[in-house]
Amino acid sequence: MAVKLVGYGWLIDFLTSKVATWIVGLFRDKIITDLQFKYDHYISGLLDTYDLDEILEGKLLRLRV
């Protein structure tokens, strides 16, 4: 995972991008775990809402209003 900053001059862009990438790298496992938990929770909620027939008919993929 890399972070890139642009628009503040090459030196500030370069240094900030390197520091931000390093910091994100330190927390990478936590970020991935949190995203996986949110994804699993969201998908579980969708699957609990619809039965198999509705999923196969494509109702799961339509926008919920």
N, C-alpha and C positions, 0 to 999 in steps of 0.2 A: 504494500500500500504506500503510495507516495502522495505528498502534498506539494502543490506548486502555487506560488504567489507571483503575480505579474502586475506591472504597472507602477512600481515604486522605484525603479532604477535597478540595474542589473545586480549591484552588490547587495542591496537590501532584499531583493527578490531571492537571490541565491541563498543568502544566510538564513532568512526566514523560512524558506522552503526546506532547507536541510534540517533546521531545528524542529520544525513542525513534523516532518517525516520521522525523525528520531523519536519525538514524543509519542506520536501515533503508534510507532513500532513497540514502544514500551507497554502500551495499553491494548495492543492488537488482540490478544487472547480474550480480554474482557469485552472488547467491542464485538468480536465475533460471537461470543457466548450470549451477550445481550440481544444481538440481532437474531440469533437462532431461536432464543426463547420467545421473542416477539413474533417471529414467523410461525413457530409451532403453535403458539396461543391463537393467532389469527386464523390459521388453517383449521385448527381444532374447532374453533367457533363456527366457521363456515360449514364444516362437515357435520356438526351437531344440528345445524339449522335445516339442512336439506337431507332428504332421503336419497337412496341410490337412483331411483327413477328420475328425480329432478336433476341430479348431477349429470346423468347420461343424456338428458334432454337439453342440457346446456344452460339451465337456469342458474347454475352456480357462477357462470361466467358473465352473466348480465349484471349491469350496475344495480346495486341495491339503493333504493330511494327511501 
